[in-house]
Amino acid sequence: MGHLKQFPTKDGFFGEFGGAFLPPQLEPHMKEIADAYERLAVDGSYIAELRYIREHFQGRPTPVQHAKNLSEKMGGAQIYLKREDLNHTGAHKLNHCMGEGLLAKYMGKKKLIAETGAGQHGVALATAAAYFGLECEIHMGEVDIAKEYPNVVRMKLLGAKLVPVGFGGKTLKEAVDSAFASYLEQADTALFGIGSVVGPHPFPRMVRDFQSVVGFEARDQFQAMTGNDPDHVMACVGGGSNAMGLFSGFIDNEDVKLYGVEPHGTGTELGKHAATMTYGKPGMIHGFKCMLLTDENGEPAPVHSIASGLDYPGIGPEHSYLHSIGKVTYGSASDDETLKAFYALSKYEGVIPALESSHAVAYAMKMAPQHPGESILVNLSGRGDKDIDYVTEKFGFGDDFEL
Ligand SMILES: *Cc1c(COP(=O)(O)O)cnc(C)c1O
């Protein structure tokens, strides 16, 4: 049996990881979602509508690009990019947000609720809500609202109701708590829309399935372009949804090596990175078991990355399992290496990548010189428009940048 059919188990486990460790009030609601998804995942009209949306609204299939110039500069393996940045709203996130919106519609729900950190997930979910004619309620820390104002404007234009969260650190973790509390009060009429392959069962499976289109498309496109499978396939990992999406197309192929790239930030001390696999250990966060970065009290540790979409102290349970069996190699890229990749792809390929995606590009650039004659397929999870002000104000335009 292939990996995707085999995992997760009926109860949402990937080996020892995953599951649903919930307050009793939440349990029946998660079961309702799991049952509905189980039914719809094999429902012809649900699948047909999702396919229609991908083609006529999202802009799928997204292309695979041979990064010829960058490959030549690196002088080794040939680098290819799966262009998820060309999705409507500029990143892979719409792949699962449209799936979740359609699920809400089929379940007869009236509203989507979620938290957002940097605002990327909030914008994608607000887009889905607008498309399906659903209400949308996004919880966001006050610190993040000030930092990520353009995304706040987008969410409001898309008709979402923004709930500012003003307690604790006023960032992502508090936003999750606030969103869950609000969801509990209206779970009969609302659906929680998780932003990655994290959270309690059935979300890690559902989000992976919605993202698997990335890997299935890429496998066929790469075959058509080169007549072969790629030797190496890689993606950045925050919660891990864009990576699981791309890996889905290759996970049963023993000849293809898979790599997840974590943010190594500015150093090895706790608080300077978000390299969960490198420094974490098994633990519990937000209702599921995974590899986790913890502080001296065993609490989820503070994390840092130049890419706000990657700064999560946990990681999806499926990644935690794939790491434990050695099926996927987890490496990292520092903030500095990531910036270099950001400038390199902009200057040599005409593609401004998201800082998140730049981590995967950086890893490919490190690997390429050691693998002449081979090929590397990178998931370019999102476009960098959201990052250009930050990068240019802090680091300049890369005028002197040269590989
Ligand atoms: C949110 C985001 C990520 C990180 O999420 P994953 O679930 O790890 O894929 C990566 N890239 C972009 C562009 C994002 O917006």
PDBQT file of the ligand as one rigid body, heavy atoms in Angstrom, charges set to zero:
ROOT
HETATM    1  C1  LIG A 501       2.724  30.065   5.045  1.00  0.00    +0.000 C 
HETATM    2  C2  LIG A 501       3.808  29.898   4.062  1.00  0.00    +0.000 A 
HETATM    3  C3  LIG A 501       4.776  28.875   4.179  1.00  0.00    +0.000 A 
HETATM    4  C4  LIG A 501       4.847  27.949   5.354  1.00  0.00    +0.000 C 
HETATM    5  O1  LIG A 501       3.798  27.057   5.484  1.00  0.00    +0.000 OA
HETATM    6  P1  LIG A 501       3.950  25.493   5.251  1.00  0.00    +0.000 P 
HETATM    7  O2  LIG A 501       2.705  24.959   5.837  1.00  0.00    +0.000 OA
HETATM    8  O3  LIG A 501       5.186  25.035   5.968  1.00  0.00    +0.000 OA
HETATM    9  O4  LIG A 501       4.056  25.263   3.803  1.00  0.00    +0.000 OA
HETATM   10  C5  LIG A 501       5.721  28.722   3.179  1.00  0.00    +0.000 A 
HETATM   11  N1  LIG A 501       5.737  29.553   2.112  1.00  0.00    +0.000 NA
HETATM   12  C6  LIG A 501       4.848  30.552   1.962  1.00  0.00    +0.000 A 
HETATM   13  C7  LIG A 501       4.939  31.424   0.764  1.00  0.00    +0.000 C 
HETATM   14  C8  LIG A 501       3.856  30.767   2.926  1.00  0.00    +0.000 A 
HETATM   15  O5  LIG A 501       2.976  31.764   2.773  1.00  0.00    +0.000 OA
ENDROOT
TORSDOF 0
